């Protein structure tokens, strides 16, 4: 049951719904004796919470014997402190922390158990009242020997905060390696020029009020031995408020000196140069330009002139086993020995039912064979064999009906509805893709038509997903 939530996100990654979603933004502010401290802001820019990174253990080897990592991996333990500096309760999003390794791959939280007093308890995810703080740990399972290049926190679905990063911002013209999932370099990307503001835009495509157009000229070369799929929406800008901005693909006329970057499969040795366009908020300057791959990787392509200097991962204090405020040796005012026979905090019946229901959901969707239709982006569906697509669709529809028939506990009713809505939209899109392929129509046009609908429905799903973790914060430990 410990992996139910991550499996749900893995399902959506297969569906292609979160390509480019896991991308960091920069709001790190300072470094203190305790470690890097960052501010969390609301949509109006008001600071509502602070988070400090108190220690990092890589590897974390002080887990108990019942919590061994899988072969070839080791645990990493992050200790953080949230302080509510706002006027309303603030709820940390426990499963919204990510580590980034040196190859740019994102590592999501997992569960690890250890004896009381070895480290702080796991971050609870319970609301923190104004003026109060909570210290807790977040665990990860990383490839053995992985070097951590960045620590990221996602306060909301559309923003990320870089808590620490040992990544230098490449200057314009720097050739940046793109690493494939198998570990080797598969290509390079170079930001040749940034044009801000961009005025080379068709007059009928004016930016919305309060925004302006900007563009980046990028060259991508395939240095590997296999075709390299290029997605213009994988090139993104992070602004100073932490918002992740994807390409607008604005029309610039047929005579544009540098054409817009388009979807293309680059053959080995080939390269392509094109412009990626954006709409920038007038009051928030761009900070970083990044390249994402399949929602599971991020590569820093360039830093703008006003990019802040981030605390380095090396600035995070080293983890010291036993340095826990809950242990019996961390202060003279704690004179009660730890109770080795203490029983765990009881789990509510509703949360126990939720764990069982999520296990069934997990098993149900794990039964789907997606090997023939594995894609990194919805646009890749154009290259999938129609018979394979129909077979996959039959499986999804069957499992979807089984899921609808599995009545959730009350705490998950809204999540179930949002989840089914997302699956229904995905099924509709696949059906329309099949029709387009049969009729010889443009499959990418079908995908583009569904993009805004998917974004809206996914946002609702994400809110309900987060609400589940808040209602049953210990669900991952069951």
C-alpha positions, -999 to +999 in steps of 0.1 A: +000+000+000+030+023+005+032+030-032-004+036-040-001+074-045+030+071-066+014+045-088-015+068-095+009+094-107+027+068-127-006+060-144-010+096-154+026+098-166+019+069-189-012+088-201+010+117-209-010+141-188+019+155-168+046+159-194+065+190-183+045+192-151+073+185-126+094+216-132+110+237-104+107+274-098+130+296-079+121+313-046+150+304-024+158+334-002+187+328+022+209+304+040+209+302+078+229+281+103+201+255+101+202+253+063+187+270+033+154+288+040+128+295+013+096+315+012+062+301+001+039+326-014+002+327-023-012+336-057-010+373-047+027+372-038+021+373+000+046+352+020+025+326+039+052+301+051+089+294+052+106+261+048+142+254+059+162+224+049+177+212+082+197+182+071+203+157+043+214+121+046+226+105+014+227+076+019+204+072+049+214+038+064+198+041+099+165+026+088+152-005+105+155-041+092+119-041+078+125-012+055+153-022+031+156-004-002+154-023-035+185-037-050+208-011-065+191+018-046+196+036-013+174+058+009+179+096+011+164+114+041+156+151+041+148+169+073+127+201+069+110+227+091+079+246+080+070+278+098+036+295+092+042+332+089+008+339+074-026+346+090-043+313+082-034+276+088-008+263+063-007+226+053+026+213+040+023+190+010+044+160+021+044+143-012+053+174-032+090+172-024+114+161-052+151+155-055+169+160-088+200+139-095+230+149-116+213+136-148+182+157-142+159+129-131+133+136-105+130+114-074+097+113-057+091+106-019+087+071-005+083+056+029+111+044+052+108+033+088+133+038+116+135+037+153+122+066+174+150+090+182+171+082+151+156+111+132+127+134+134+093+118+127+081+118+092+065+151+082+028+147+091+012+170+065-012+183+092-022+220+092+002+244+110-014+273+128-001+309+123+032+314+142+037+277+147+063+253+132+067+216+124+099+197+118+098+163+100+115+141+075+108+132+039+124+100+025+134+091-010+147+060-028+175+069-052+199+050-074+229+040-052+256+065-055+234+092-071+246+127-065+218+151-055+219+182-076+187+200-064+160+198-038+125+210-049+092+217-032+060+220-051+037+243-030+009+243-057+003+224-089+016+252-111+046+263-091+078+249-077+103+262-052+140+253-055+152+248-019+188+242-029+206+235-061+242+228-071+235+236-107+251+265-125+229+286-148+242+281-183+250+313-202+234+320-236+251+299-263+261+271-239+257+236-253+238+216-227+237+178-227+204+160-227+206+126-209+184+097-219+166+074-195+193+047-200+220+071-188+238+082-219+238+116-236+212+115-264+214+151-276+223+187-269+203+219-265+216+254-270+197+286-262+210+309-290+190+340-282+163+353-259+140+380-274+120+399-247+097+415-257+089+396-289+071+418-315+074+395-344+039+382-339+008+382-361-014+412-351-044+389-345-024+370-318-019+398-292-010+388-256-037+389-230-039+420-209-010+424-184+012+400-204+036+403-233+052+379-258+088+366-255+107+341-275+138+319-273+158+306-302+170+271-295+191+246-314+187+209-306+210+182-320+206+145-319+240+131-307+227+096-300+221+065-321+183+066-321+157+091-333+151+120-308+116+133-305+114+171-301+085+187-283+084+225-282+063+223-251+092+207-232+110+240-233+097+261-204+104+293-186+103+297-148+094+333-138+105+351-106+072+342-089+078+305-095+052+300-122+060+274-149+053+288-184+050+265-215+051+275-251+022+294-266+031+285-301+019+319-312+016+324-350+043+346-364+035+346-401+050+325-430+079+348-435+094+346-400+132+346-401+134+319-375+104+295-377+087+283-346+101+251-332+078+222-342+073+186-333+099+166-351+117+133-349+154+141-353+175+114-370+209+107-354+233+135-363+206+159-374+198+192-357+170+217-357+168+254-348+135+271-340+118+297-318+097+288-287+073+316-278+059+325-244+035+349-227+052+365-197+035+384-169+046+420-171+053+422-133+073+389-130+107+386-147+118+353-163+145+335-142+152+301-157+148+283-190+145+245-187+140+214-209+117+187-195+113+151-207+083+130-200+075+147-168+103+129-150+134+149-159+145+185-160+176+201-176+186+237-169+192+254-203+198+290-193+196+315-165+184+350-171+203+380-158+181+384-128+183+347-118+189+346-080+219+328-066+206+296-050+219+279-019+240+249-029+230+214-018+264+213+000+250+241+022+225+217+037+239+204+071+249+167+072+225+144+089+235+132+124+218+100+136+200+106+169+198+143+165+160+143+169+139+165+191+119+134+199+147+113+213+158+110+249+193+126+244+186+158+227+183+182+256+185+184+294+148+192+296+139+158+282+143+133+310+117+106+300+132+076+282+116+065+250+090+039+254+102+010+233+068-007+237+048+024+226+021+015+201+017+034+169-009+062+166-042+043+157-054+048+121-090+058+117-114+033+103-121+056+073-084+059+065-080+021+068-109+017+044-092+042+021-059+022+022-078-009+011-097+009-016-065+025-030-048-009-030-076-023-052-073+008-075-035+002-076-039-035-085-066-028-110-046-003-131-013-023-127-031-050-147-032-029-178-006-038-204+007-006-218+039-019-233+028-013-269+016+022-263+042+036-239+045+074-247+062+104-232+038+129-247+002+126-260+015+137-295+034+105-297+001+087-300+003+095-337+030+069-341+013+041-322-002+013-342-040+016-343-047-020-333-024-016-303-042+016-294-076+000-296-065-030-274-051-006-248-083+014-250-104-017-243-083-024-212-086+011-199-124+012-205-129-021-187-108-011-158-125+023-157-159+006-154-146-017-126-133+014-108-166+031-110-183+000-095-159+000-066-176+023-041-150+045-024-150+054+013-166+088+020-133+105+022-124+095-014-158+102-031-146+135-046-113+120-056-131+091-073-153+115-093-123+136-104-103+105-113-131+091-134-135+125-151-099+124-160-101+089-173-132+097-193-115+126-210-085+105-217-107+078-233-125+103-254-092+117-266-079+082-275-111+075-294-108+108-314-071+100-321-081+066-335-108+083-357-082+108-369-057+081-378-084+061-397-095+093-416-060+105-423-065+136-402-040+155-381-036+137-348-017+166-332-047+189-339-068+165-319-043+166-290-042+204-291-080+205-289-080+184-257-051+202-240-071+229-223-097+204-212-071+181-198-055+209-179-088+219-162-097+184-153-063+175-141-062+206-118-094+193-102-079+159-099-047+172-083-067+192-057-086+161-047-054+141-047-039+166-023-070+165-001-067+128+003-032+132+017-044+159+041-074+137+053-052+107+059-016+119+061-003+085+072-018+067+043+016+059+028+027+041+059-001+015+057 
